[in-house]
Amino acid sequence: MEYGLIPELVGRLPVVTALEPLTDESLVRVLTEPKNALTKQYEPLFAMEEADLTFTDEALKAIAGKAQERETGARGLRSIIENVMLDIMFSLPEQSPGQHFVISEDIVEGRSKLFTDQPQTKSA
């Protein structure tokens, strides 16, 4: 367009570039650093139920590792986190207020279920 080509023509020109895949460290940064990072999006959802949420460093690395295994890069992070959080989000309204949830590597890998740092109490 700078040289007088019309935008309709410029939009049809193919542009091909080669990119290197993101590293595990880069994927962890994508999960945590941006203002609207995926892990930060779940915090207000838990706050609505008067609960806290924490992802361990090992859990973030495990999520990044799964994205590397699937070769989905940053685009696959959302689906991985949604799979991890599905059961947790489903049972969250039933939990007593003030609980703190910790997402660990074992939970991401499916080796254990979610635990809280406070015992769950149910009213009759």
N, C-alpha and C positions, 0 to 999 in steps of 0.2 A: 504494500500500500504506500510505502514511503517513496517508491519509484513510479507511482502512477498506475499500478495495477488495481483493478476494482476488487472489492472485498469478496464478491461471489467467486471470483477466479482464485483468489488466494486461499479461500476455504477449501477448495477442491485439490490443491496441490498436496501430494503425499509428503508427510514428514515422518521419517523413521529414525529412531535413535535407540541405542543399546544402553541399558541401565544395569547396574550391578545390584544383586539382591541385598536387602537390608540385613545387617548382622543381628544377633540376639540382643546386643546392647542397644542398638537402634530401635528395635521393636519394643523393648522395655521403656525407652524414652517416649515412644509414641503412646504407650499405655499410661504414662504418668505425667509428663511435662506440659503438654498443651493445656490451654485454658479449659477446653471442653474434652479433656482426655476421657477415655472409656471408664477408667477406674473412678474418676471424679464424678461421672454421671450417676453412678450407683449410690454415692454418699447421700445426696438429697432424697433419694427414694427410701433409703433406710431411715433417714432423719424424720420422714413423714410418719414412720411407725415408731418413733422414739427409740431408735437403735443406732449403733455405731457399726461401721464396717472397716476392716483393715485387710489389705492384701500384703502378705509377707513377700520379701524380696525373692525367695525361692519360688513362690507361686507365680510371680510375674515372669521369672525366667522360664518356668515350666510352660506358661501360656505362650511365650515367645518361641520356645522350642517346638511346641505343637504347630505353630504357624510355619516354622521352618520345615517341619516334616511334611506338612501338606503342600508346601511351596505356594502358599497364598499370600505371603508377605503381610503388610499392614492391613490389607482388605479382609483378611481372614480372622483378625483379632476379635472383631465384634462377635462373630458366630461362635468362636471358642469360649469367650466369656459368657455369652448367653447360655450355652450348654452347661457351663459350670454353675451358673446362678439360677437356673430354671427351678430346681427343687427348693432352693433357698428362698427365692422370691415368692414361690407358691405358699410356703409355710410361714412366711414372715408375719402376716397379720395375726396369726395365732400365738405368736411369741409374746411374753410379758415385756412391758416397756423397760427401757434402760439397759437392754442387753448389748453386748459387744460381740460381734461376729468376726472371726479371723479366718480368712481364706488362705490355706496352706498349700504346699506343693502336693501333699497327699490327696487333698480334696480335688485339685485340678486334674490329677492323674486318675482319680476315681478309686483310690485305695482306701479312702475313709470318707465318712460323712461329716457334715458341718458340726462343729462344736462351738459352744459359747463359753464365756468366762463366768457366767452366772447360771445357776440351775434354773431349769424351766419350771414354772409353776402354772397350774391350770386351776381355774375356779370352777366350782360345781354349778 
